[in-house]
Amino acid sequence: MNEPASRTALLLLILVAPVAVGCGNSTALPVSDKFTPVPSAAGVITFGSVSVNPAHEYEVFRPFANYVAAQLGDFGIGRGRVVVAGSLSQMVDEVRSGKVDVFIDSPFPAGYLWQQSGAVPILRRWKRGTDVYRSVIFARTDSGVQSIADLAGKMVAFGAPYSTTGYLVPKATMTSAGLNLVNYADRAASVPSDRVGYIFSNDAENTVFWVLKKKVTAGAVNADYFEEFAGNRVGELIILQTSESVPRNVVCVRPGLDPNVLQALETVLLKMHLTDEGQEALRAFEETVRFDRFPGGAEQALENIMKLLPHVEEDLGE
């Protein structure tokens, strides 16, 4: 998700502009029988996102939604629409009711939506130049900590709630290893030896700074940021664990989306980077480089995410 979800944020429905062609081979996965497909609103394709700042999120999605909608006129699409929900659980309801056709987000929200609504992952999004990313958990070399098991009784800094590499992946990894993680409001709080305390720094650079300054024992950040933010002090830090790579962003479609529209949608997204107009729309969409298929398929790409998902399900579903 693009920002921590507010539990009280209201759902905002915003209409985007009217609309013209695509075709390709659908790679949609089978949908469980427990999800009942619902017809789309006639002539509309709807994109969904989750944010506590719906006006900003609308501006992020609007040029992209306009571009995609403009390619689908030959398939009965007359306009596009953006739905911004205040929480992922609200988005699940929107997908189940057929009010959202396409959802694009990081892998944990996508996996949660897949599990809860039957929304099927079909493509990867290369966001800000990368197709995958990893998380690193690290500490000072003089901390006496050599592994994540040594973090019992210590305080760890995570980035922002809903950050994939700064929070969800490292938390799920540590919890799945048997550690008992508890959120604290004060980074100086005393942590019992049977748990690992954690606090949000709300910024990867803050996380690295707090560890270097011994304000917390360990931290977790996107592996791409680790050396950049540590700079010439990187030698003072030890990496305790590096996660497996996970997809940077995932495109999901709701169960029951018209197969012809789905096929055309895939083709439009897969070819956007091949034209000047498409590249312009991609750049405006948070510096997206391209969309492509999952190497080895979506199930393989998201296998580790789905295994870790139960360990952070409460964080996502609130």
C-alpha positions in Angstrom: 0.0 0.0 0.0 1.2 3.5 -0.7 0.5 4.8 2.8 -0.4 3.4 6.2 -4.2 2.7 6.2 -6.4 4.7 8.5 -9.0 2.7 10.2 -11.5 5.5 9.8 -10.7 6.7 6.3 -13.7 7.0 4.1 -14.1 5.3 0.7 -13.7 7.7 -2.2 -15.0 6.9 -5.6 -13.6 9.1 -8.4 -14.5 8.9 -12.1 -11.8 9.2 -14.7 -12.1 10.1 -18.3 -13.7 8.4 -21.4 -12.0 6.3 -23.7 -9.9 2.7 -28.0 -7.7 -1.6 -28.5 -5.7 -4.5 -27.4 -5.5 -8.2 -27.5 -3.2 -11.0 -26.1 -3.1 -14.2 -24.1 -4.5 -14.3 -20.6 -2.5 -15.8 -17.9 -5.2 -15.7 -15.2 -5.0 -18.4 -12.5 -8.0 -20.6 -11.6 -10.3 -18.9 -9.1 -11.6 -20.9 -6.2 -15.2 -21.9 -6.3 -15.8 -20.1 -3.0 -15.7 -16.7 -4.8 -18.8 -15.8 -6.9 -17.9 -13.8 -10.0 -20.0 -10.6 -10.3 -20.5 -8.8 -13.7 -18.7 -5.5 -14.3 -20.6 -2.2 -14.6 -21.3 -1.9 -18.4 -18.7 0.0 -20.3 -16.5 0.7 -17.3 -13.1 -0.6 -16.1 -12.3 0.3 -12.5 -8.9 0.5 -10.8 -8.6 0.2 -7.0 -6.1 1.4 -4.5 -5.8 1.9 -0.8 -4.7 5.1 0.8 -5.5 7.6 3.6 -4.9 10.4 1.1 -7.5 9.7 -1.6 -7.0 12.9 -3.5 -3.2 12.3 -3.9 -3.8 8.6 -4.8 -6.3 9.7 -7.4 -3.7 12.0 -9.0 -1.3 9.1 -9.0 -3.7 6.7 -10.8 -5.6 9.2 -13.0 -3.1 9.5 -16.0 -2.5 5.7 -15.9 -6.2 4.9 -15.8 -7.0 7.4 -18.6 -4.3 5.8 -20.8 -5.5 2.2 -20.2 -9.2 3.1 -20.6 -8.4 4.9 -23.9 -7.1 1.6 -25.3 -10.2 -0.5 -24.6 -12.9 1.1 -26.6 -13.1 -1.8 -29.0 -13.9 -4.0 -26.1 -16.9 -2.1 -24.9 -15.1 0.1 -22.4 -16.4 3.6 -22.4 -14.8 5.0 -19.4 -12.4 4.3 -16.5 -12.9 4.8 -12.8 -10.6 4.9 -9.8 -11.8 3.6 -6.4 -9.6 4.6 -3.4 -10.4 2.7 -0.2 -9.3 3.6 3.4 -8.3 0.0 4.2 -7.4 -3.3 2.5 -10.5 -4.9 4.1 -12.6 -2.3 2.4 -10.9 -3.1 -0.9 -11.7 -6.8 -0.4 -15.4 -5.8 -0.2 -15.1 -3.7 -3.3 -13.6 -6.5 -5.3 -16.1 -9.1 -4.1 -18.9 -6.8 -5.1 -17.5 -6.3 -8.6 -16.9 -2.6 -8.0 -13.2 -2.9 -8.6 -11.8 -4.8 -11.6 -8.0 -4.2 -11.3 -5.9 -3.8 -8.2 -2.2 -2.9 -8.3 -0.1 -3.0 -5.2 2.9 -4.6 -3.4 2.9 -8.4 -2.9 1.5 -8.7 0.6 -1.7 -6.6 -0.1 -2.0 -8.4 -3.5 -1.6 -11.8 -1.8 -4.1 -10.9 0.9 -6.6 -9.7 -1.7 -6.0 -13.0 -3.7 -6.8 -15.0 -0.6 -9.8 -13.0 0.6 -11.5 -12.0 -2.6 -10.2 -14.3 -5.3 -8.5 -11.4 -7.2 -6.0 -13.2 -9.4 -2.4 -12.0 -9.9 -1.6 -11.7 -13.6 1.4 -9.4 -14.1 4.4 -7.8 -12.4 4.8 -4.0 -12.3 8.4 -2.7 -12.4 8.0 0.2 -10.0 10.7 2.8 -9.7 12.9 0.8 -12.0 12.9 -2.6 -10.2 11.0 -5.8 -10.7 11.9 -7.4 -7.3 13.2 -6.3 -4.0 14.5 -7.8 -0.7 14.7 -6.9 2.9 17.8 -6.9 5.2 17.7 -7.1 9.0 20.9 -5.6 10.4 22.6 -4.5 13.7 25.9 -2.9 14.8 28.9 -5.1 14.6 29.6 -4.2 18.3 26.0 -5.1 19.5 26.8 -8.7 20.3 24.0 -9.8 18.0 24.9 -12.4 15.4 21.5 -13.7 14.3 17.9 -12.8 14.5 17.5 -15.2 17.4 19.8 -12.9 19.4 17.2 -10.1 19.1 15.1 -11.5 22.0 14.9 -8.9 24.6 16.0 -6.2 22.2 14.3 -3.3 20.3 14.1 -3.3 16.5 13.2 -0.4 14.2 10.9 -1.0 11.2 10.0 1.5 8.6 6.3 2.4 8.0 3.3 0.1 8.6 2.5 -1.7 5.3 6.0 -1.2 4.0 6.9 -4.5 2.4 10.6 -4.6 2.9 10.7 -2.2 5.8 8.1 -4.0 7.9 6.0 -6.9 6.6 8.7 -9.2 5.2 11.1 -8.8 8.2 8.3 -9.1 10.7 6.9 -12.2 9.1 10.3 -13.7 8.7 11.1 -13.2 12.4 7.7 -14.4 13.6 7.9 -17.5 11.4 11.2 -18.2 13.1 9.5 -18.4 16.4 10.2 -14.9 17.8 7.4 -13.1 19.6 7.2 -9.5 18.3 5.5 -6.8 20.2 4.9 -3.2 19.1 6.1 -0.4 21.5 5.6 3.4 21.4 8.9 4.2 23.1 12.1 3.0 21.6 13.8 3.2 25.0 11.3 0.8 26.6 12.6 -2.2 28.5 11.8 -5.4 26.5 11.3 -8.7 28.3 13.6 -11.6 27.2 10.8 -13.6 25.8 9.9 -11.1 23.1 11.3 -8.7 20.5 10.2 -5.1 20.7 9.7 -3.1 17.6 9.0 0.5 16.9 8.2 2.4 13.6 10.8 4.9 12.4 8.5 5.7 9.4 11.6 6.1 7.1 14.4 3.8 6.0 17.0 6.4 6.5 15.8 6.9 10.1 16.0 3.2 10.7 19.7 3.1 9.6 20.5 6.2 11.6 18.8 4.8 14.8 20.9 1.6 14.6 24.1 3.5 14.0 23.4 5.8 16.9 22.5 2.8 19.2 18.9 4.1 19.7 17.7 0.6 18.8 19.6 -2.7 18.5 18.6 -3.6 15.0 16.6 -2.5 12.0 15.1 -3.6 8.7 15.2 -1.8 5.4 15.0 -2.4 1.6 18.3 -4.0 0.7 18.7 -1.4 -2.1 18.8 1.3 0.5 21.1 -0.3 3.1 24.5 0.7 1.7 23.2 4.0 0.4 21.9 5.2 3.8 24.8 3.6 5.8 27.3 5.4 3.5 30.9 5.2 4.7 29.7 3.8 8.1 28.5 0.5 6.5 31.5 -1.3 8.0 29.9 -0.6 11.4 26.9 -2.8 10.6 26.3 -6.5 10.2 23.5 -8.0 8.1 21.7 -10.7 10.2 19.4 -11.9 7.5 18.6 -11.1 3.9 15.1 -12.1 2.7 14.3 -13.9 -0.6 13.4 -11.6 -3.5 9.7 -10.7 -3.8 7.9 -9.0 -6.7 8.0 -5.2 -6.5 4.4 -4.8 -7.4 1.6 -7.0 -8.6 -1.4 -6.5 -10.9 -4.5 -8.4 -9.8 -7.9 -8.7 -11.6 -11.2 -9.6 -9.9 -12.8 -13.0 -10.5 -15.4 -12.9 -13.3 -13.8 -10.1 -15.4 -14.8 -10.5 -19.0 -12.2 -12.7 -20.6 -12.0 -10.5 -23.7 -11.4 -7.4 -21.5 -8.8 -9.3 -19.4 -6.9 -10.4 -22.5 -7.0 -6.8 -24.0 -5.9 -5.3 -20.6 -2.9 -7.6 -20.4 -1.9 -6.7 -23.9 -2.2 -3.0 -23.2 -0.1 -3.2 -20.1 2.5 -5.5 -21.6 3.0 -3.1 -24.6 2.9 0.3 -22.8 6.6 0.7 -22.7 6.9 0.3 -26.4 5.4 3.7 -27.3 6.2 7.2 -26.4 2.6 7.8 -25.1 2.8 4.6 -23.0 6.2 5.5 -21.6 4.9 8.9 -20.5 1.9 7.3 -18.7 4.2 4.8 -17.1 6.6 7.5 -15.8 3.7 9.5 -14.4 2.6 6.3 -12.6 5.3 6.4 -9.9 8.1 5.9 -12.3 6.9 2.6 -13.6 9.2 1.1 -16.2 7.1 -1.7 -17.6 4.7 -4.5 -16.9 5.7 -8.1 -17.6 4.7 -11.7 -16.8 6.0 -13.5 -13.8 9.0 -15.7 -14.6 7.9 -19.2 -13.7 4.3 -18.0 -13.1 2.5 -16.0 -10.4 2.1 -19.0 -8.0 5.8 -19.5 -7.9 6.6 -15.8 -7.6 4.2 -15.4 -4.7 4.8 -18.7 -3.0 7.0 -17.3 -0.2 4.6 -14.3 0.3 1.7 -16.7 0.8 3.7 -18.7 3.3 4.5 -15.6 5.3 1.1 -14.0 4.9 -0.5 -15.6 8.1 2.2 -13.9 10.2 1.1 -10.4 9.1 -2.5 -11.0 8.2 -3.7 -8.9 11.2 -1.6 -5.9 10.0 -3.1 -6.1 6.5 -6.7 -6.8 7.4 -7.3 -4.0 9.9 
